[in-house]
Structure formats: C-alpha cells, structure tokens
Amino acid sequence: MSDTRKLSITVNGTTHNATVETRMTLVDFLRHELLLTGTHVGCEHGVCGACTVLVKGVSVRACLMLAVQCHGATVHTVESLAQGEPQGKLNVLQQAFQDHHGLQCGFCTPGMLMTLTEFLRDHPDPSEAEVREALSGNLCRCTGYQGIVDAALAAARKMREEVDESK
C-alpha cells in the first residue's frame, strides 16, 4: 500500500487540490498530474537545472523536491512567463532569448528562464560576471552560454527602461 497525502498547491495562479504519493517529486507532479510539460526532467540529481521552477519566488530544483513539500505554496513554472495580449506573448526575458540566440535545442531553456527570472528580479543591473555566476547551476550543451548571457543582459536593460518609463 502506498503512502499518500492531500496536497493544495497554487501553480501559475491556479489552485490545485490532489492526493499524491508522498514520494512523488514536484517535477513529476507538474508534468504528469498537471500536464505542465515545460519543466523538463534532466539528470534527476539536481545538477543540470532543467527542472528549475520558482517556489514562493525562489528557484528550486523540482526533481529534488517532493510535491508534498509544496503543500500551501505558490509555484511558478515556465508556462507562467508568456502572458498578456495577444495570449501567450513572450515576456521580456523570453523575447531576449529569441533575439540573442539564447537557445538551440531548448531543453535547458525553461530552467534557464526560471533561474534568470528570479535573478533579474533581485539584480536589475547585473554585470556579465554576475549573470554567469547566476547561471552556474544550469547546464547547456548547445549554446556555449554567450547568447544566454547576452539575452539576460539585454532583458535587464529592457526591464530597467520599462521601469524608468513608468515613472
């Protein structure tokens, strides 16, 4: 007999109530129960960063966290980034990834985007070295990182400009 628990979790603004096995990881819950497949499963050891999501605003490896640990928490996945009108419009960071060739195969991209979402929120004017340090826990085999770093710096500039314009 498996051990289960009731779970109430808000993912991308929608509250979900479910009964889950206590051993189910957050990444498996997101992908298999909620069908949010943007969060990728890579190494399953917390090394590659492909499964990075924000829990209570902080980036975590969803492969290392149990779904039951998120009871009552707010989780944001990569699916939460593209919003507005038209529906699904890329956000500033996603657009910068496209404009600066910050992705190739795209497997690492969701984790990179979520890591950078938190980082740029907390560091609105980062240096290249700071961006590289922030990304040090996310592995990419395709890009060589320069396009990703360029995208992060461009997104930070654009976000600062938007803040200045709103004043």
N, C-alpha and C positions, 0 to 999 in steps of 0.2 A: 504494500500500500504506500502510495507516495504522500509526502508531507506537503500540504497546500496552505496558502494564506490568501485572505482577501486583500485586494490592492485598490487604492484610489489614487490616481495619478493624473496630472494635467499635462498633456503633451501638445505643444503648439497651440495652446489656448483652449483645447477641448478636454474636458474631464472624462476619464475612462474608469469604470469600475470592473474589476475582473477577479477571478480566483486563479492563482498561478502556483505552480510548483515552487517551493522555496529555493530550489537550486537553479531556477531559470535566470539566465543573465538578462540584463537590461537590453542588450543588443538583440537577443533572441525575442524578447517581448515586443520590442519595437518592430522588428522585421516580420515575425510570424503571427503575432496576435493583432497588432495594429496595422500591419501591411505597409509600414513606412520603410521602404527598402533603400532609401537614400543613405542611411547609415550602413556602412559596409563592414563586413567581418573580414579581417585580415589575418593577423598572426594568432589571435585569441590568447595573447600573453601580455597585452598592454604595451607592446614595444613599437608597433608601426603607426598608431594614431588614426587608422582608417575609421575606427568606430567612435571617434570623439563626438560627444554631444555636450550640451550645457545643462547641468542640473543645478537649480537655484542660481543660475547665472554663472556657474563655474564649470570650466571644461573638465570632463571626466572621460575615462575610457569605459565605454559601455560594455565591453567584453569582460571587464574586471568587476563590474558592479552587478549585484543581484537586483532583479526587478523589485523585490520586496523591500529593499533598502530605500526605494524611491516612494514608498507609501506617503501620500500627502505632499509630495514635492511637485515642482513645476519643471518640466523638461522641454528643451528646445532642440529640434533636430534640423538638419539642413533644409528640410521641407518648409521650415518656418521663415526662411530668408527671403524667398521670392514672393513678394506680396504687392498689393496696390492695384491700380488700374493702368493698363489692362491687367486682368487677373494673371498672376504669376510673373509680373515684371521683375527682372533681375534687380537685386539691390546693388548698392554702390560697389561693394566688395566683389560680388559675382560678376558684375559688368567689367570691373578692372581685371579680373582673371581672364575674361574673354578678350579684352582689348590688349592685354600684355602677354598673351600666350602662356598663362599660368597653369595650363592643364594640357595633357596629351591624352593618355588613356582614360583619365578621370577617376581612377579607382581611389586615389588618395584625396581627391578634391573635397569631398564632404568633410572629412576630418580637418583638412587644412582650413577650410572656410569657417568651421566652428571654432577652431583654435584662434584664428585671427579675429573673429567676431568679438570674442572676449578680450583679446589683447588690445585691439584698436579702441574698444570702449574704454579701457583703463589707461591706454597710452596713445593719445590722439596725435602726437607729433613724434613718432619714433624715428630712430636712426636705422640705417641698413643693418648695422650690427645687432641692434635690439630686435629687429624683425627676425633675423637669422636665429638668434637665441630663442625667441618665442616658438619658432618652428622646429627647434632641435629635436623635439619628441615626435615629429611627424615625418615618416619616410616616403620618399617619392623615387621611383626608379626611372622615370621618363624625362623629367624636365631639367634636371640639373639645378633646380631651385631659383635660378636668376629671374625667370619670368614670374614666379610666385612672389619673390621679394619685391620685384618691380610693381606687381599688382597691388601688394599690400601698401607700399609707399604711395602709389597713386590714389588708392582708395582713402588713405589717411588724409592726403591733401584735399581731395574732393569733399570729404566729410567736414574738414575744418572750414572750407569755403562755404559749405551749406550752413554751418553754424554762424559764420560771420555775416552771411546774407540775411539770416533770420533776426539779427539784432537790430 
